[in-house]
Amino acid sequence: MNYLADLLGETGRLKARRLVLHFPALPAEFDGFRICLFSDLHLKTPEPVFDALLAYLKGQTFDLGCCAGDIQHRSDPKMDTSLALARGLFDATHPRFGWYVVRGNNDHRRFMRRLQSGCPGVTVLDNRSVRLGLSTPPLYLAGVDDPHRRWHDLDSALADVPDDAFKILLAHSPEVIHDAARLGVQLALCGHTHGGQIRLPGVGAMFTESRVSRKYCWGLSRKRGTLLFTTCGVGWTMMSLRLNCPPEVVSITLRRGAASHVDSSVGSCG
C-alpha cells in the first residue's frame, strides 16, 4: 500500500533541478546569468504540483524566465482556468529580462494571444529572436513555434542575428536539435517529452512522442556544437501518473569558461 501511495503521489512531488553550464564563448556580461526553465504544465485544474511550483518561484530570483510550451491543456476549451493559473505562476517572480514562452502542440494560438495580452512581462516568441543586454559579442534568445507539429522556422528566427552572437534557443520539442546544430545555436532548451512520464528500470522511457533519438529526450545531450537540455516538465497527459520521472523546475546558471557542465537535483519543492 505504501508503494502504491508513493507511486500515485509522484505527480505532486516537484523537484528543483540545478544546472551549471560553462561556455567559452559566453559574453562576459552574462557570466553568472540565471535562467528559470519549466515546461508542459498542461494546466486544467488546480493541482498540488502547481502550488509547489508557485511556492518555488516566489522564493527565487532569476535573470530570465523560460517556458517551453504546452501551458494549456486541450480539455479546457474556454481557456479561463488555464489562463488564470498561468497568470498566477508568471506573476510569482519577475526575472530581470522577463518571461519568454513558446507554443507547444497543445497550445491554441488564441490562448497564446490571450496569454501575451493578459500577462505583463510575458513575451511569446513565435519564430523570432530578441537581443538580451548590451554585450559584445551580443547574446540573443530565439524562440520557435512547435517543432513537433513542424511549425518551427529557426532560419527565420535567426535571420537577423549576427554570426558571432551567443545564441540560446527556446523550443517546445527536442526535434529542433538538428536545425539548432546546423545554425550554430550554443544552447537549446526544450520540453514536450515528459521524460517519458513512465520510466521502467532497465528500459527507460516508455513513450517520448518524439521523432529524435531517446538520448535527446531528457536531460543534457549534445549535437556538434549545440548543447541541448530537455526538461521532463511539470504536468502530465493521458493519465495522472509519473513513474521514476518526477516533475521538475530547472535553474540554469551560465558561466564563462572551458566547457563543462554540472547537473544536480536538489530535492523537493514545497
Secondary structure, 3 states (H helix, E strand, C coil): CHHHHHHHHHHHCCEEEEEEEEECCCCHHHCCEEEEEECCCCECCCCHHHHHHHHHHHCCCCCEEEECCCCECCCCCCCHHHHHHHHHHHCCCCCCCCEEECCCCCCCHHHHHHHHHHCCCEEECCCEEEEECCCCCCEEEEECCCCCCCCCCHHHHCCCCCCCCEEEEECCCHHHHHHHHHCCCCEEEECCCHHHCEEECCCEECCCCCCCCHHHCCEEEEECCEEEEECCCCCCCCCCCCECCCCEEEEEEEEECCCCEEEEEEEECC
